[in-house]
């Protein structure tokens, strides 16, 4: 019973439902009461208390707007622009704090206590507002690092006994093996046999067909979170299980197997997704993860049936690794990626990660990797939030290099999205249909232009 209650609490949504409605509601009600107190019951000074609080709110909001804009768009402290929705939300939070702090100075007793109580409410409401824009922490469990996913060892997973084509033939004859109604996500420690890379637990989504007693050899999407981030964050913020299950429901239980390995080792470490003096992340992702999957799961082994994708730093990893390993991956689905691995200046990275070998770093730059490797047969399905102008420019530069190398390319932008998980979900929705058609799971039933959340650039 206690475990059930705990899981219910951890599963409460932070982007919709009772938690945000309650928090926003309490904040608004308390703010209205405070405004009434200031307007009609505050102690009189030379300046009316309500006027003083409004002036403080205006100054704090303007200061917050300027500071956030400078950090986001001028000094690029976060490496990407936060986007105007986030900037304005943070500025609104500063304005709210200015208002209640000025009120706290003016008021006394229980009235001051109300103003003080509003401080954490304003902070929490601002944080929740930013989170709803990014779509990063979707549940309370995501926020505190709780994962609801059982270990992979809790189910029996069999090796493939037929091809996807044979499975579809059985579906037409109504002769499919028994399978669950929906797929599931599991946690697993993937052995680091060759790399010795210290990774956190990976997450694996298995569609209904993979959980049958006679599964087909399924295509694979190896998906990487951003940094900071984690495999569990990718599954949750990317809405992976629901998206894949919806696809499987329309394709006789077929969907790609999703591998979400850890490419960094910790939330605050950036491995550059390369083999460096700070860990062999490339070997882990392209050998240990792949070898484990091909020996443990019902996966297809041809490169055309494998794709890598990722968000932000995970998108950068995708475009630097896939061209370097055409024998493993046939497609890449990056969203909001960068032009090169980034952790400080290039000089700093060359010294800290590559022992001073600039050529070793240069080989990891996506456009260089694409130009240096035969990419015939590979495909790029890239996207970016339309408001994230830097990521859009990055995508277009990498796509141009891919086209020049003879790679099939698709470029999408997501109106109303910036550098956030909303862009990821919007891009990977048609991306899943595209990859499913590419690997024989099912045909696309509409053109990319017909998907409502994206615009096709190329």
Order of alpha helices (4+ residues) and beta strands (2+ residues): alpha-alpha-alpha-alpha-alpha-alpha-beta-alpha-beta-beta-beta-alpha-alpha-beta-beta-beta-alpha-beta-alpha-beta-alpha-alpha-alpha-beta-alpha-beta-alpha-beta
